[in-house]
Amino acid sequence: MLALLLLFLRGHLPCVTARVGASPTHVITVPSTRSRAGVHPLAELVGDRLGLPWIASAVNPDYGPDDHDFHADWFTPFIRTSRTPIHALILEDTWTTGARAQSLAHALKTAGATTVAAIILGRHVDPSYTPAKRLLTAIADPVFDIGRCAVED
Ligand SMILES: [Zn+2]
């Protein structure tokens, strides 16, 4: 997973930066919504390889790990007031509905981040979910290509 992330960043961080309009200044993972203490496994995996400070975040315990809805108050990222703009990069290991990443992006903006970008390393697809059939058809052939840009129009 680390190799995948680093290869993606080497090839496509400039694409993400161009789309956002700024290079990331901080990085954050979507906090675990399970009662797991300590550093998020993805943050531990990445460590200081990106050379960016990590943003910590509190989690609202009112929402459980099986919640798949957007909640503006799900996360409270700790961002210090700064004279320089904060450009947050969210790293997430799995995209299911996007509710957690979108809730965190909203919270980051509310907390003062100027821009927020998200890089998702994996996606969970329920094959019995009818709208997912188009995606599954599109990936029926092994088309994974690290050179293919995720920032496509
Ligand atoms: Zn690209």
Backbone and ligand atoms as CSV (ligand in chain L), in Angstrom:
chain,resi,resn,atom,element,x,y,z
A,1,MET,N,N,0.830,-1.193,0.000
A,1,MET,CA,C,0.000,0.000,0.000
A,1,MET,C,C,0.876,1.258,0.000
A,2,LEU,N,N,1.959,1.188,0.784
A,2,LEU,CA,C,2.876,2.333,0.808
A,2,LEU,C,C,3.504,2.561,-0.564
A,3,ALA,N,N,3.922,1.471,-1.207
A,3,ALA,CA,C,4.521,1.594,-2.539
A,3,ALA,C,C,3.522,2.196,-3.516
A,4,LEU,N,N,2.275,1.748,-3.447
A,4,LEU,CA,C,1.234,2.282,-4.323
A,4,LEU,C,C,1.071,3.783,-4.113
A,5,LEU,N,N,1.014,4.179,-2.851
A,5,LEU,CA,C,0.853,5.603,-2.543
A,5,LEU,C,C,2.046,6.417,-3.055
A,6,LEU,N,N,3.245,5.941,-2.787
A,6,LEU,CA,C,4.430,6.711,-3.176
A,6,LEU,C,C,4.564,6.782,-4.700
A,7,LEU,N,N,4.248,5.679,-5.385
A,7,LEU,CA,C,4.273,5.714,-6.847
A,7,LEU,C,C,3.230,6.690,-7.391
A,8,PHE,N,N,2.050,6.661,-6.772
A,8,PHE,CA,C,1.004,7.579,-7.222
A,8,PHE,C,C,1.443,9.032,-7.016
A,9,LEU,N,N,1.991,9.293,-5.841
A,9,LEU,CA,C,2.397,10.671,-5.544
A,9,LEU,C,C,3.518,11.128,-6.478
A,10,ARG,N,N,4.456,10.232,-6.756
A,10,ARG,CA,C,5.553,10.598,-7.654
A,10,ARG,C,C,5.016,10.973,-9.032
A,11,GLY,N,N,4.051,10.214,-9.493
A,11,GLY,CA,C,3.527,10.467,-10.828
A,11,GLY,C,C,2.440,11.504,-10.894
A,12,HIS,N,N,1.666,11.628,-9.831
A,12,HIS,CA,C,0.437,12.416,-9.954
A,12,HIS,C,C,0.226,13.489,-8.899
A,13,LEU,N,N,1.109,13.628,-7.941
A,13,LEU,CA,C,0.923,14.741,-7.002
A,13,LEU,C,C,0.908,16.082,-7.747
A,14,PRO,N,N,1.748,16.252,-8.785
A,14,PRO,CA,C,1.652,17.506,-9.549
A,14,PRO,C,C,0.268,17.707,-10.185
A,15,CYS,N,N,-0.385,16.626,-10.570
A,15,CYS,CA,C,-1.734,16.735,-11.159
A,15,CYS,C,C,-2.721,17.205,-10.091
A,16,VAL,N,N,-2.609,16.610,-8.893
A,16,VAL,CA,C,-3.499,16.988,-7.790
A,16,VAL,C,C,-3.242,18.446,-7.409
A,17,THR,N,N,-1.972,18.808,-7.324
A,17,THR,CA,C,-1.596,20.180,-6.970
A,17,THR,C,C,-2.144,21.170,-7.991
A,18,ALA,N,N,-2.026,20.821,-9.255
A,18,ALA,CA,C,-2.530,21.719,-10.304
A,18,ALA,C,C,-4.041,21.889,-10.194
A,19,ARG,N,N,-4.746,20.801,-9.878
A,19,ARG,CA,C,-6.205,20.868,-9.783
A,19,ARG,C,C,-6.623,21.703,-8.577
A,20,VAL,N,N,-5.919,21.519,-7.458
A,20,VAL,CA,C,-6.254,22.235,-6.226
A,20,VAL,C,C,-5.782,23.686,-6.304
A,21,GLY,N,N,-4.637,23.875,-6.969
A,21,GLY,CA,C,-4.086,25.214,-7.066
A,21,GLY,C,C,-3.018,25.504,-6.026
A,22,ALA,N,N,-2.619,24.488,-5.281
A,22,ALA,CA,C,-1.595,24.670,-4.249
A,22,ALA,C,C,-1.022,23.313,-3.860
A,23,SER,N,N,0.236,23.318,-3.482
A,23,SER,CA,C,0.852,22.095,-2.961
A,23,SER,C,C,0.370,21.855,-1.540
A,24,PRO,N,N,0.207,20.600,-1.152
A,24,PRO,CA,C,-0.222,20.344,0.226
A,24,PRO,C,C,0.827,20.820,1.229
A,25,THR,N,N,0.329,21.380,2.320
A,25,THR,CA,C,1.203,21.812,3.421
A,25,THR,C,C,1.062,20.891,4.629
A,26,HIS,N,N,-0.050,20.145,4.684
A,26,HIS,CA,C,-0.329,19.254,5.803
A,26,HIS,C,C,-0.996,17.995,5.274
A,27,VAL,N,N,-0.891,16.940,6.045
A,27,VAL,CA,C,-1.505,15.681,5.652
A,27,VAL,C,C,-2.315,15.145,6.828
A,28,ILE,N,N,-3.360,14.395,6.507
A,28,ILE,CA,C,-4.235,13.831,7.539
A,28,ILE,C,C,-4.866,12.557,6.994
A,29,THR,N,N,-5.081,11.591,7.849
A,29,THR,CA,C,-5.867,10.429,7.462
A,29,THR,C,C,-7.268,10.612,8.035
A,30,VAL,N,N,-8.223,9.958,7.424
A,30,VAL,CA,C,-9.562,9.963,8.001
A,30,VAL,C,C,-9.477,9.167,9.291
A,31,PRO,N,N,-9.770,9.799,10.419
A,31,PRO,CA,C,-9.623,9.093,11.688
A,31,PRO,C,C,-10.493,7.854,11.741
A,32,SER,N,N,-10.001,6.870,12.446
A,32,SER,CA,C,-10.763,5.645,12.636
A,32,SER,C,C,-12.034,5.958,13.417
A,33,THR,N,N,-13.145,5.392,12.971
A,33,THR,CA,C,-14.382,5.576,13.717
A,33,THR,C,C,-14.666,4.353,14.577
A,34,ARG,N,N,-13.767,3.409,14.536
A,34,ARG,CA,C,-13.823,2.300,15.495
A,34,ARG,C,C,-12.978,2.742,16.676
A,35,SER,N,N,-13.250,2.180,17.810
A,35,SER,CA,C,-12.526,2.634,18.998
A,35,SER,C,C,-11.116,2.051,18.998
A,36,ARG,N,N,-10.299,2.609,18.121
A,36,ARG,CA,C,-8.924,2.146,17.983
A,36,ARG,C,C,-8.018,3.279,18.444
A,37,ALA,N,N,-7.234,3.018,19.449
A,37,ALA,CA,C,-6.379,4.065,19.998
A,37,ALA,C,C,-5.068,4.129,19.223
A,38,GLY,N,N,-4.387,5.236,19.369
A,38,GLY,CA,C,-3.060,5.377,18.787
A,38,GLY,C,C,-3.069,5.925,17.382
A,39,VAL,N,N,-1.918,5.860,16.750
A,39,VAL,CA,C,-1.728,6.416,15.421
A,39,VAL,C,C,-2.470,5.560,14.397
A,40,HIS,N,N,-3.137,6.214,13.450
A,40,HIS,CA,C,-3.837,5.512,12.374
A,40,HIS,C,C,-2.816,4.672,11.591
A,41,PRO,N,N,-3.168,3.424,11.264
A,41,PRO,CA,C,-2.205,2.556,10.561
A,41,PRO,C,C,-1.643,3.179,9.275
A,42,LEU,N,N,-2.471,3.907,8.543
A,42,LEU,CA,C,-1.975,4.527,7.312
A,42,LEU,C,C,-0.981,5.648,7.634
A,43,ALA,N,N,-1.262,6.411,8.677
A,43,ALA,CA,C,-0.326,7.469,9.097
A,43,ALA,C,C,0.980,6.859,9.572
A,44,GLU,N,N,0.877,5.730,10.267
A,44,GLU,CA,C,2.074,5.046,10.734
A,44,GLU,C,C,2.884,4.521,9.555
A,45,LEU,N,N,2.174,4.018,8.559
A,45,LEU,CA,C,2.830,3.479,7.362
A,45,LEU,C,C,3.571,4.579,6.601
A,46,VAL,N,N,2.929,5.712,6.440
A,46,VAL,CA,C,3.506,6.814,5.659
A,46,VAL,C,C,4.577,7.540,6.467
A,47,GLY,N,N,4.335,7.675,7.767
A,47,GLY,CA,C,5.318,8.333,8.627
A,47,GLY,C,C,5.640,9.736,8.144
A,48,ASP,N,N,6.931,10.046,8.093
A,48,ASP,CA,C,7.345,11.392,7.669
A,48,ASP,C,C,7.867,11.406,6.236
A,49,ARG,N,N,7.507,10.376,5.475
A,49,ARG,CA,C,8.003,10.266,4.097
A,49,ARG,C,C,7.545,11.407,3.204
A,50,LEU,N,N,6.434,12.032,3.532
A,50,LEU,CA,C,5.942,13.125,2.695
A,50,LEU,C,C,6.547,14.465,3.114
A,51,GLY,N,N,7.187,14.474,4.269
A,51,GLY,CA,C,7.800,15.715,4.743
A,51,GLY,C,C,6.783,16.773,5.126
A,52,LEU,N,N,5.574,16.324,5.449
A,52,LEU,CA,C,4.502,17.260,5.815
A,52,LEU,C,C,4.032,16.960,7.235
A,53,PRO,N,N,3.683,17.998,7.994
A,53,PRO,CA,C,3.130,17.747,9.323
A,53,PRO,C,C,1.746,17.102,9.233
A,54,TRP,N,N,1.485,16.242,10.205
A,54,TRP,CA,C,0.185,15.564,10.273
A,54,TRP,C,C,-0.792,16.416,11.080
A,55,ILE,N,N,-2.016,16.414,10.652
A,55,ILE,CA,C,-3.099,17.058,11.405
A,55,ILE,C,C,-3.801,15.963,12.202
A,56,ALA,N,N,-3.963,16.202,13.487
A,56,ALA,CA,C,-4.733,15.276,14.318
A,56,ALA,C,C,-6.200,15.702,14.293
A,57,SER,N,N,-7.074,14.810,14.647
A,57,SER,CA,C,-8.502,15.131,14.634
A,57,SER,C,C,-9.232,14.341,15.700
A,58,ALA,N,N,-10.172,14.992,16.323
A,58,ALA,CA,C,-11.082,14.299,17.226
A,58,ALA,C,C,-12.222,13.691,16.405
A,59,VAL,N,N,-12.843,12.679,16.974
A,59,VAL,CA,C,-13.944,11.985,16.316
A,59,VAL,C,C,-15.172,12.099,17.200
A,60,ASN,N,N,-16.271,12.485,16.618
A,60,ASN,CA,C,-17.533,12.553,17.350
A,60,ASN,C,C,-18.057,11.134,17.573
A,61,PRO,N,N,-18.157,10.712,18.824
A,61,PRO,CA,C,-18.570,9.318,19.089
A,61,PRO,C,C,-20.041,9.038,18.783
A,62,ASP,N,N,-20.786,10.077,18.418
A,62,ASP,CA,C,-22.203,9.858,18.099
A,62,ASP,C,C,-22.390,9.055,16.803
A,63,TYR,N,N,-21.329,9.026,15.974
A,63,TYR,CA,C,-21.455,8.332,14.688
A,63,TYR,C,C,-20.572,7.095,14.695
A,64,GLY,N,N,-21.148,5.980,14.374
A,64,GLY,CA,C,-20.422,4.713,14.437
A,64,GLY,C,C,-19.756,4.356,13.127
A,65,PRO,N,N,-18.983,3.261,13.143
A,65,PRO,CA,C,-18.242,2.858,11.945
A,65,PRO,C,C,-19.134,2.413,10.790
A,66,ASP,N,N,-20.361,2.079,11.070
A,66,ASP,CA,C,-21.257,1.650,9.993
A,66,ASP,C,C,-22.116,2.782,9.457
A,67,ASP,N,N,-21.840,3.999,9.911
A,67,ASP,CA,C,-22.585,5.156,9.427
A,67,ASP,C,C,-22.046,5.561,8.056
A,68,HIS,N,N,-22.921,5.671,7.076
A,68,HIS,CA,C,-22.484,5.998,5.720
A,68,HIS,C,C,-23.072,7.311,5.232
A,69,ASP,N,N,-23.372,8.199,6.182
A,69,ASP,CA,C,-23.920,9.501,5.805
A,69,ASP,C,C,-22.927,10.612,6.133
A,70,PHE,N,N,-23.042,11.699,5.414
A,70,PHE,CA,C,-22.221,12.877,5.691
A,70,PHE,C,C,-22.671,13.505,7.010
A,71,HIS,N,N,-21.705,13.863,7.842
A,71,HIS,CA,C,-22.014,14.591,9.073
A,71,HIS,C,C,-21.004,15.729,9.222
A,72,ALA,N,N,-21.485,16.942,9.219
A,72,ALA,CA,C,-20.595,18.104,9.321
A,72,ALA,C,C,-19.812,18.106,10.618
A,73,ASP,N,N,-20.365,17.474,11.665
A,73,ASP,CA,C,-19.702,17.487,12.972
A,73,ASP,C,C,-19.075,16.133,13.336
A,74,TRP,N,N,-18.761,15.335,12.317
A,74,TRP,CA,C,-18.192,14.018,12.585
A,74,TRP,C,C,-16.756,14.147,13.106
A,75,PHE,N,N,-15.994,15.066,12.515
A,75,PHE,CA,C,-14.585,15.209,12.881
A,75,PHE,C,C,-14.280,16.641,13.287
A,76,THR,N,N,-13.315,16.781,14.158
A,76,THR,CA,C,-12.828,18.103,14.558
A,76,THR,C,C,-11.312,18.111,14.433
A,77,PRO,N,N,-10.826,18.501,13.257
A,77,PRO,CA,C,-9.373,18.536,13.079
A,77,PRO,C,C,-8.764,19.700,13.853
A,78,PHE,N,N,-7.578,19.447,14.383
A,78,PHE,CA,C,-6.887,20.467,15.165
A,78,PHE,C,C,-5.932,21.229,14.257
A,79,ILE,N,N,-6.365,22.399,13.851
A,79,ILE,CA,C,-5.540,23.242,12.994
A,79,ILE,C,C,-5.203,24.505,13.762
A,80,ARG,N,N,-3.918,24.759,13.894
A,80,ARG,CA,C,-3.497,25.982,14.564
A,80,ARG,C,C,-3.704,27.149,13.612
A,81,THR,N,N,-4.094,28.263,14.177
A,81,THR,CA,C,-4.213,29.439,13.329
A,81,THR,C,C,-2.821,29.790,12.807
A,82,SER,N,N,-2.790,30.122,11.552
A,82,SER,CA,C,-1.508,30.331,10.898
A,82,SER,C,C,-1.616,31.488,9.922
A,83,ARG,N,N,-0.518,32.201,9.768
A,83,ARG,CA,C,-0.509,33.281,8.782
A,83,ARG,C,C,-0.426,32.725,7.367
A,84,THR,N,N,0.133,31.547,7.262
A,84,THR,CA,C,0.243,30.943,5.931
A,84,THR,C,C,-0.934,29.990,5.706
A,85,PRO,N,N,-1.413,29.931,4.482
A,85,PRO,CA,C,-2.575,29.066,4.208
A,85,PRO,C,C,-2.262,27.591,4.463
A,86,ILE,N,N,-3.274,26.889,4.895
A,86,ILE,CA,C,-3.152,25.448,5.110
A,86,ILE,C,C,-3.833,24.731,3.953
A,87,HIS,N,N,-3.045,23.899,3.299
A,87,HIS,CA,C,-3.558,23.091,2.199
A,87,HIS,C,C,-3.474,21.638,2.642
A,88,ALA,N,N,-4.613,21.092,2.978
A,88,ALA,CA,C,-4.656,19.751,3.585
A,88,ALA,C,C,-4.780,18.673,2.524
A,89,LEU,N,N,-4.038,17.619,2.732
A,89,LEU,CA,C,-4.129,16.437,1.877
A,89,LEU,C,C,-4.648,15.288,2.734
A,90,ILE,N,N,-5.828,14.811,2.401
A,90,ILE,CA,C,-6.410,13.665,3.098
A,90,ILE,C,C,-5.913,12.394,2.423
A,91,LEU,N,N,-5.411,11.486,3.221
A,91,LEU,CA,C,-5.077,10.148,2.720
A,91,LEU,C,C,-6.072,9.172,3.330
A,92,GLU,N,N,-6.702,8.384,2.477
A,92,GLU,CA,C,-7.689,7.415,2.960
A,92,GLU,C,C,-7.390,6.077,2.315
A,93,ASP,N,N,-7.473,5.017,3.117
A,93,ASP,CA,C,-7.145,3.711,2.560
A,93,ASP,C,C,-8.296,3.085,1.775
A,94,THR,N,N,-9.526,3.403,2.149
A,94,THR,CA,C,-10.664,2.774,1.472
A,94,THR,C,C,-11.800,3.763,1.273
A,95,TRP,N,N,-12.369,3.779,0.100
A,95,TRP,CA,C,-13.543,4.582,-0.208
A,95,TRP,C,C,-14.725,3.643,-0.297
A,96,THR,N,N,-15.721,3.846,0.529
A,96,THR,CA,C,-16.934,3.044,0.431
A,96,THR,C,C,-18.052,3.932,-0.098
A,97,THR,N,N,-18.497,4.874,0.701
A,97,THR,CA,C,-19.498,5.822,0.215
A,97,THR,C,C,-18.902,7.223,0.081
A,98,GLY,N,N,-17.773,7.433,0.697
A,98,GLY,CA,C,-17.160,8.757,0.685
A,98,GLY,C,C,-17.631,9.645,1.819
A,99,ALA,N,N,-18.542,9.144,2.628
A,99,ALA,CA,C,-19.119,9.975,3.692
A,99,ALA,C,C,-18.065,10.438,4.694
A,100,ARG,N,N,-17.162,9.563,5.060
A,100,ARG,CA,C,-16.164,9.949,6.067
A,100,ARG,C,C,-15.156,10.934,5.483
A,101,ALA,N,N,-14.671,10.660,4.277
A,101,ALA,CA,C,-13.701,11.580,3.666
A,101,ALA,C,C,-14.343,12.946,3.414
A,102,GLN,N,N,-15.591,12.943,2.965
A,102,GLN,CA,C,-16.278,14.208,2.695
A,102,GLN,C,C,-16.586,14.948,3.991
A,103,SER,N,N,-16.931,14.214,5.025
A,103,SER,CA,C,-17.161,14.854,6.322
A,103,SER,C,C,-15.873,15.477,6.842
A,104,LEU,N,N,-14.759,14.774,6.672
A,104,LEU,CA,C,-13.476,15.316,7.123
A,104,LEU,C,C,-13.075,16.526,6.279
A,105,ALA,N,N,-13.279,16.467,4.975
A,105,ALA,CA,C,-12.944,17.600,4.111
A,105,ALA,C,C,-13.730,18.837,4.540
A,106,HIS,N,N,-15.004,18.640,4.821
A,106,HIS,CA,C,-15.836,19.749,5.282
A,106,HIS,C,C,-15.300,20.315,6.595
A,107,ALA,N,N,-14.957,19.419,7.509
A,107,ALA,CA,C,-14.453,19.853,8.816
A,107,ALA,C,C,-13.125,20.597,8.677
A,108,LEU,N,N,-12.287,20.146,7.764
A,108,LEU,CA,C,-11.004,20.832,7.541
A,108,LEU,C,C,-11.234,22.252,7.023
A,109,LYS,N,N,-12.159,22.380,6.078
A,109,LYS,CA,C,-12.465,23.719,5.548
A,109,LYS,C,C,-13.044,24.601,6.645
A,110,THR,N,N,-13.934,24.046,7.438
A,110,THR,CA,C,-14.546,24.801,8.533
A,110,THR,C,C,-13.490,25.232,9.549
A,111,ALA,N,N,-12.489,24.370,9.758
A,111,ALA,CA,C,-11.439,24.659,10.740
A,111,ALA,C,C,-10.401,25.639,10.201
A,112,GLY,N,N,-10.498,25.972,8.916
A,112,GLY,CA,C,-9.609,27.000,8.399
A,112,GLY,C,C,-8.698,26.601,7.262
A,113,ALA,N,N,-8.764,25.353,6.828
A,113,ALA,CA,C,-7.931,24.958,5.687
A,113,ALA,C,C,-8.368,25.728,4.447
A,114,THR,N,N,-7.409,26.202,3.696
A,114,THR,CA,C,-7.714,26.951,2.478
A,114,THR,C,C,-8.158,26.000,1.370
A,115,THR,N,N,-7.430,24.895,1.234
A,115,THR,CA,C,-7.820,23.881,0.253
A,115,THR,C,C,-7.734,22.506,0.896
A,116,VAL,N,N,-8.477,21.593,0.329
A,116,VAL,CA,C,-8.446,20.194,0.772
A,116,VAL,C,C,-8.455,19.307,-0.470
A,117,ALA,N,N,-7.528,18.381,-0.521
A,117,ALA,CA,C,-7.519,17.357,-1.567
A,117,ALA,C,C,-7.539,16.005,-0.874
A,118,ALA,N,N,-8.027,15.014,-1.569
A,118,ALA,CA,C,-8.069,13.669,-0.990
A,118,ALA,C,C,-7.505,12.665,-1.978
A,119,ILE,N,N,-6.674,11.793,-1.472
A,119,ILE,CA,C,-6.164,10.676,-2.261
A,119,ILE,C,C,-6.633,9.400,-1.573
A,120,ILE,N,N,-7.401,8.617,-2.324
A,120,ILE,CA,C,-7.974,7.387,-1.796
A,120,ILE,C,C,-7.233,6.213,-2.439
A,121,LEU,N,N,-6.747,5.319,-1.627
A,121,LEU,CA,C,-5.920,4.233,-2.156
A,121,LEU,C,C,-6.730,3.038,-2.636
A,122,GLY,N,N,-7.883,2.840,-2.071
A,122,GLY,CA,C,-8.666,1.681,-2.463
A,122,GLY,C,C,-10.134,2.017,-2.450
A,123,ARG,N,N,-10.891,1.150,-3.073
A,123,ARG,CA,C,-12.326,1.384,-3.109
A,123,ARG,C,C,-13.048,0.085,-2.837
A,124,HIS,N,N,-14.052,0.156,-1.978
A,124,HIS,CA,C,-14.883,-1.004,-1.700
A,124,HIS,C,C,-16.108,-0.912,-2.590
A,125,VAL,N,N,-16.358,-1.963,-3.349
A,125,VAL,CA,C,-17.515,-1.975,-4.245
A,125,VAL,C,C,-18.370,-3.190,-3.904
A,126,ASP,N,N,-19.646,-2.935,-3.686
A,126,ASP,CA,C,-20.610,-4.010,-3.447
A,126,ASP,C,C,-21.162,-4.448,-4.803
A,127,PRO,N,N,-20.806,-5.652,-5.268
A,127,PRO,CA,C,-21.238,-6.069,-6.606
A,127,PRO,C,C,-22.746,-6.234,-6.735
A,128,SER,N,N,-23.435,-6.338,-5.605
A,128,SER,CA,C,-24.897,-6.486,-5.686
A,128,SER,C,C,-25.593,-5.124,-5.768
A,129,TYR,N,N,-24.823,-4.051,-5.625
A,129,TYR,CA,C,-25.383,-2.704,-5.686
A,129,TYR,C,C,-25.478,-2.294,-7.160
A,130,THR,N,N,-26.697,-2.161,-7.653
A,130,THR,CA,C,-26.936,-1.967,-9.076
A,130,THR,C,C,-26.101,-0.836,-9.698
A,131,PRO,N,N,-26.028,0.358,-9.073
A,131,PRO,CA,C,-25.220,1.416,-9.711
A,131,PRO,C,C,-23.729,1.054,-9.824
A,132,ALA,N,N,-23.267,0.058,-9.094
A,132,ALA,CA,C,-21.850,-0.322,-9.161
A,132,ALA,C,C,-21.551,-1.202,-10.368
A,133,LYS,N,N,-22.603,-1.720,-11.021
A,133,LYS,CA,C,-22.379,-2.647,-12.127
A,133,LYS,C,C,-21.596,-1.997,-13.269
A,134,ARG,N,N,-21.845,-0.724,-13.543
A,134,ARG,CA,C,-21.131,-0.023,-14.610
A,134,ARG,C,C,-19.630,0.035,-14.291
A,135,LEU,N,N,-19.322,0.314,-13.041
A,135,LEU,CA,C,-17.914,0.364,-12.623
A,135,LEU,C,C,-17.275,-1.013,-12.749
A,136,LEU,N,N,-17.994,-2.036,-12.310
A,136,LEU,CA,C,-17.442,-3.394,-12.368
A,136,LEU,C,C,-17.224,-3.837,-13.806
A,137,THR,N,N,-18.130,-3.443,-14.698
A,137,THR,CA,C,-17.953,-3.771,-16.113
A,137,THR,C,C,-16.706,-3.078,-16.659
A,138,ALA,N,N,-16.523,-1.827,-16.254
A,138,ALA,CA,C,-15.389,-1.046,-16.753
A,138,ALA,C,C,-14.053,-1.607,-16.296
A,139,ILE,N,N,-14.044,-2.279,-15.147
A,139,ILE,CA,C,-12.775,-2.800,-14.638
A,139,ILE,C,C,-12.680,-4.316,-14.785
A,140,ALA,N,N,-13.536,-4.883,-15.658
A,140,ALA,CA,C,-13.531,-6.330,-15.838
A,140,ALA,C,C,-12.173,-6.817,-16.356
A,141,ASP,N,N,-11.583,-6.062,-17.241
A,141,ASP,CA,C,-10.241,-6.399,-17.706
A,141,ASP,C,C,-9.247,-5.797,-16.732
A,142,PRO,N,N,-8.118,-6.437,-16.579
A,142,PRO,CA,C,-7.114,-5.874,-15.663
A,142,PRO,C,C,-6.489,-4.620,-16.271
A,143,VAL,N,N,-7.062,-3.501,-15.946
A,143,VAL,CA,C,-6.626,-2.244,-16.556
A,143,VAL,C,C,-5.860,-1.366,-15.596
A,144,PHE,N,N,-5.541,-1.878,-14.407
A,144,PHE,CA,C,-4.848,-1.013,-13.470
A,144,PHE,C,C,-3.532,-0.543,-14.072
A,145,ASP,N,N,-3.340,0.744,-14.039
A,145,ASP,CA,C,-2.152,1.345,-14.632
A,145,ASP,C,C,-1.783,2.547,-13.771
A,146,ILE,N,N,-0.664,2.455,-13.072
A,146,ILE,CA,C,-0.253,3.534,-12.185
A,146,ILE,C,C,-0.004,4.820,-12.977
A,147,GLY,N,N,0.192,4.693,-14.278
A,147,GLY,CA,C,0.424,5.877,-15.093
A,147,GLY,C,C,-0.849,6.609,-15.451
A,148,ARG,N,N,-1.984,5.953,-15.221
A,148,ARG,CA,C,-3.259,6.579,-15.564
A,148,ARG,C,C,-3.642,7.559,-14.481
A,149,CYS,N,N,-3.919,8.777,-14.885
A,149,CYS,CA,C,-4.179,9.848,-13.927
A,149,CYS,C,C,-5.577,9.754,-13.338
A,150,ALA,N,N,-5.647,9.946,-12.025
A,150,ALA,CA,C,-6.945,9.956,-11.349
A,150,ALA,C,C,-7.596,11.326,-11.449
A,151,VAL,N,N,-6.828,12.318,-11.861
A,151,VAL,CA,C,-7.370,13.674,-11.982
A,151,VAL,C,C,-7.739,13.882,-13.445
A,152,GLU,N,N,-8.795,13.197,-13.837
A,152,GLU,CA,C,-9.269,13.312,-15.216
A,152,GLU,C,C,-10.554,14.094,-15.236
A,153,ASP,N,N,-10.763,14.728,-16.337
A,153,ASP,CA,C,-12.026,15.469,-16.489
A,153,ASP,C,C,-13.125,14.516,-16.908
L,1,ZN,ZN,ZN,-1.870,12.609,-13.031
